Amino acid sequence: MSSYAVFDSSELDRLARDYGLSSEAAKRALSETINHFANVTLNESVMRIGKELNLTEAYIRGKISVSTKSKPKTLEAIVSANVRPLLLSRFDPIQHFKTGKTKGAVPNGVSIKVKANGGRSHMQSGFMIPLKRGREGGAGAKGLAVRPPPGMKLSPSAQREVNKRGFAILHGPSVDQVFRTLLPDLAPSGEEMMLHLLDLLEKEANA
């Protein structure tokens, strides 16, 4: 989650006086500035996440949004992303087969491509399984599951699934996790926001 709120009230009042504007007009300009940069961050995040993960732009946009817009009374906008781990079956799964000893083709694991510019990872013990209604993906969706061979490392939650059912449906990072790693490079600087605000104040003063 990213939150944008800048300038204390005394500084904003000073700017209003400098431009001969009311405090309310200055707050409207600041609110517009905050919303502008929240939308900029949202769009840049979608682009950067798409460069990191093998997901469509439409899917990413469904997982990140400006969840709270700034208003003159609140002067804060929030960009937030979905925290639910993504099913690995989201990442272009391919069922592999091999020639059996006594019959034709038999399953030989599943490969996926998680990184947008990375290679495919093959899990020989992986298989596709229908998901129950209500899990991510909707009706008819499938998950990538695994019956782990000895020594295969799993997350604590996946290991609990294995202990309970003998297999685990695998998940990758959440959109929120990737968003947070990118945020330091995406967040606008105070200087950028100040320049945008001053431009709006000048336009309002000359209107």
C-alpha positions as CSV (number, residue, x, y, z in Angstrom):
1,M,0.0,0.0,0.0
2,S,1.2,3.5,-0.8
3,S,-0.2,6.6,0.7
4,Y,0.4,10.2,-0.5
5,A,-0.1,13.2,1.8
6,V,2.2,16.2,1.7
7,F,2.6,19.6,3.4
8,D,1.3,20.6,6.8
9,S,-1.5,23.0,7.1
10,S,0.7,26.0,7.9
11,E,2.8,25.5,4.8
12,L,-0.3,25.2,2.6
13,D,-1.8,28.3,4.2
14,R,1.4,30.2,3.4
15,L,1.2,29.1,-0.3
16,A,-2.4,30.2,-0.4
17,R,-1.5,33.7,0.8
18,D,1.5,33.9,-1.6
19,Y,-0.9,33.3,-4.5
20,G,-3.8,35.4,-3.2
21,L,-6.0,32.3,-2.8
22,S,-8.3,31.0,-0.1
23,S,-7.2,28.1,2.0
24,E,-10.0,26.0,0.4
25,A,-8.7,26.7,-3.1
26,A,-5.2,25.6,-2.0
27,K,-6.6,22.4,-0.5
28,R,-8.4,21.6,-3.7
29,A,-5.2,22.1,-5.7
30,L,-3.2,19.9,-3.3
31,S,-5.9,17.3,-3.4
32,E,-5.8,17.3,-7.2
33,T,-2.0,17.0,-7.0
34,I,-2.1,14.0,-4.7
35,N,-4.7,12.2,-6.9
36,H,-2.6,12.9,-10.0
37,F,0.5,11.3,-8.6
38,A,-1.6,8.4,-7.2
39,N,-2.8,7.7,-10.7
40,V,0.7,8.0,-12.1
41,T,2.0,5.6,-9.5
42,L,-0.8,3.2,-10.3
43,N,-0.1,3.2,-14.1
44,E,3.6,2.9,-13.6
45,S,3.1,0.0,-11.1
46,V,1.0,-1.9,-13.6
47,M,3.7,-1.5,-16.3
48,R,6.5,-2.5,-14.0
49,I,4.7,-5.4,-12.4
50,G,4.0,-6.6,-16.0
51,K,7.8,-6.5,-16.7
52,E,8.4,-8.6,-13.6
53,L,5.7,-11.2,-13.7
54,N,4.2,-13.1,-16.6
55,L,0.7,-11.7,-16.2
56,T,-1.5,-9.7,-18.5
57,E,-2.0,-6.0,-18.0
58,A,-5.8,-6.5,-17.6
59,Y,-5.2,-9.0,-14.8
60,I,-2.7,-6.8,-13.0
61,R,-5.1,-3.8,-13.2
62,G,-7.7,-6.0,-11.5
63,K,-5.4,-6.5,-8.5
64,I,-4.2,-2.9,-7.9
65,S,-6.0,0.4,-7.6
66,V,-6.3,3.8,-6.1
67,S,-8.4,2.5,-3.2
68,T,-8.8,5.9,-1.6
69,K,-8.8,9.2,-3.5
70,S,-7.8,12.4,-1.9
71,K,-10.4,15.0,-0.9
72,P,-9.8,18.6,0.3
73,K,-10.8,17.6,3.8
74,T,-8.5,14.5,4.0
75,L,-5.6,15.3,1.6
76,E,-4.6,11.6,1.3
77,A,-4.7,9.1,-1.5
78,I,-3.9,5.4,-1.1
79,V,-2.7,3.0,-3.8
80,S,-3.2,-0.6,-2.7
81,A,-2.7,-4.0,-4.2
82,N,-4.2,-7.4,-3.5
83,V,-2.4,-9.3,-0.8
84,R,-3.6,-12.8,-1.7
85,P,-0.8,-15.0,-3.1
86,L,-1.3,-15.8,-6.8
87,L,-2.0,-19.3,-7.9
88,L,1.0,-20.7,-9.8
89,S,-1.5,-22.0,-12.3
90,R,-1.8,-18.3,-13.4
91,F,1.6,-18.5,-14.9
92,D,1.0,-20.2,-18.3
93,P,1.1,-23.9,-17.1
94,I,1.9,-26.6,-19.6
95,Q,1.2,-30.2,-18.9
96,H,4.1,-32.4,-20.1
97,F,4.0,-36.0,-21.1
98,K,6.4,-38.8,-21.7
99,T,6.2,-42.2,-23.3
100,G,5.2,-44.9,-20.8
101,K,6.8,-48.3,-20.6
102,T,3.6,-50.3,-21.0
103,K,1.2,-47.7,-22.5
104,G,1.3,-44.4,-24.5
105,A,1.9,-40.9,-23.2
106,V,1.8,-40.5,-19.4
107,P,1.9,-37.3,-17.4
108,N,5.4,-36.0,-16.8
109,G,4.9,-32.9,-14.6
110,V,3.9,-29.3,-15.3
111,S,6.0,-26.3,-16.3
112,I,5.2,-22.6,-15.6
113,K,6.7,-19.3,-16.6
114,V,6.6,-16.9,-13.6
115,K,9.0,-14.2,-14.6
116,A,8.1,-12.1,-17.6
117,N,11.6,-12.5,-19.1
118,G,12.6,-15.7,-17.4
119,G,12.6,-19.3,-18.5
120,R,10.1,-22.1,-17.7
121,S,10.3,-24.1,-14.5
122,H,9.4,-27.7,-14.7
123,M,8.0,-29.5,-11.7
124,Q,8.0,-33.2,-12.4
125,S,5.7,-34.0,-9.5
126,G,3.3,-31.2,-10.5
127,F,-0.2,-31.8,-11.8
128,M,-3.3,-29.8,-12.5
129,I,-6.4,-30.1,-10.3
130,P,-9.9,-28.5,-10.5
131,L,-10.4,-25.8,-7.9
132,K,-13.4,-25.7,-5.6
133,R,-15.9,-22.9,-6.4
134,G,-14.9,-19.8,-4.5
135,R,-11.1,-20.1,-4.9
136,E,-9.4,-17.6,-7.1
137,G,-10.1,-18.2,-10.8
138,G,-13.8,-18.9,-10.6
139,A,-15.8,-21.9,-11.9
140,G,-13.8,-24.3,-14.0
141,A,-10.5,-22.9,-12.9
142,K,-7.6,-25.2,-12.1
143,G,-4.7,-25.0,-9.7
144,L,-1.1,-26.4,-9.9
145,A,-0.7,-29.0,-7.3
146,V,2.3,-31.1,-6.2
147,R,2.9,-34.3,-4.3
148,P,6.3,-33.3,-3.0
149,P,9.2,-35.8,-3.3
150,P,11.5,-36.2,-0.3
151,G,13.5,-33.1,0.3
152,M,11.3,-30.7,-1.6
153,K,11.0,-27.4,0.4
154,L,7.5,-26.0,0.8
155,S,6.0,-23.0,2.6
156,P,4.5,-23.8,6.0
157,S,1.0,-23.5,4.6
158,A,1.7,-25.8,1.7
159,Q,3.3,-28.3,4.0
160,R,0.2,-28.3,6.2
161,E,-1.9,-29.0,3.0
162,V,0.4,-31.9,2.2
163,N,0.1,-33.3,5.7
164,K,-3.7,-33.1,5.5
165,R,-4.4,-34.2,1.9
166,G,-1.2,-35.6,0.5
167,F,-0.7,-32.7,-2.0
168,A,-0.6,-28.9,-2.0
169,I,-1.9,-26.3,-4.4
170,L,1.0,-24.0,-5.1
171,H,1.0,-20.2,-4.9
172,G,3.5,-17.6,-5.9
173,P,4.0,-14.0,-4.8
174,S,1.1,-11.6,-4.4
175,V,0.7,-8.5,-6.5
176,D,1.1,-6.6,-3.3
177,Q,4.5,-8.2,-2.6
178,V,5.9,-7.2,-6.0
179,F,4.3,-3.7,-5.7
180,R,6.1,-3.1,-2.4
181,T,9.5,-4.0,-3.8
182,L,9.0,-1.6,-6.7
183,L,7.5,1.3,-4.7
184,P,10.7,3.0,-3.7
185,D,11.4,3.6,-7.3
186,L,7.8,4.6,-8.2
187,A,6.9,7.0,-5.4
188,P,7.1,10.6,-6.6
189,S,9.5,13.0,-5.0
190,G,8.4,15.9,-2.8
191,E,9.9,18.2,-5.4
192,E,7.8,16.7,-8.2
193,M,4.6,17.1,-6.2
194,M,5.5,20.7,-5.2
195,L,6.1,21.7,-8.8
196,H,2.8,20.2,-9.8
197,L,1.0,22.0,-6.9
198,L,2.6,25.3,-7.7
199,D,1.5,25.0,-11.3
200,L,-2.1,24.4,-10.3
201,L,-2.0,27.3,-7.8
202,E,-0.6,29.7,-10.4
203,K,-3.3,28.6,-12.9
204,E,-6.0,29.2,-10.2
205,A,-4.6,32.6,-9.3
206,N,-4.6,33.7,-13.0
207,A,-8.1,32.3,-13.7
